[in-house]
Amino acid sequence: MKTLILVTSLLFGAAAAAGGVQTYLHSSAGDAQVTFHTDGTRKNVTEYVEGRKHGKSEQWRRDGTLEWQGEFRDGLKSGEWRYFDESGALDAERSGLYENGQRVASLPQ
C-alpha cells in the first residue's frame, strides 16, 4: 500500500511539473476538462460533448488574468472569441467572430 501511494504521488508530481495536471468533470449535461499550471493555478476549462470540444472554453495565465474565451462547436471555434493581452486589454487583431474554426469578422464595436 505504501508503494502504491508513493508511485501515485511521484506520477502526480511528474505530471504537475510537466504542466499536464488535468481533471475531468462529468455531468448529465456534458463533460469539462480542467487543466492547471504547474503551480496549481487553473489554466483552462473546456466543455466537451461525446469527447469533442463543444461549448464554452476559457484560458488564464499563471497570474490569473484571462488569456482568451470563446466557444467550440464540434471541435472548431465558433461564435465570438475574445483574446486579451497581458494587461487585460482586448486584442482586437486576434479576437473576432469565428465559423468552422476560421476568423470571419472582427468583433462588433
Secondary structure, 3 states (H helix, E strand, C coil): CHHHHHHHHHHHHHHHHCCCCEEEEEECCEEEEEEECCCCCEEEEEEEECCEEEEEEEEECCCCCEEEEEEEECCEEEEEEEEECCCCCECCCCCEEEECCEEEECCCC
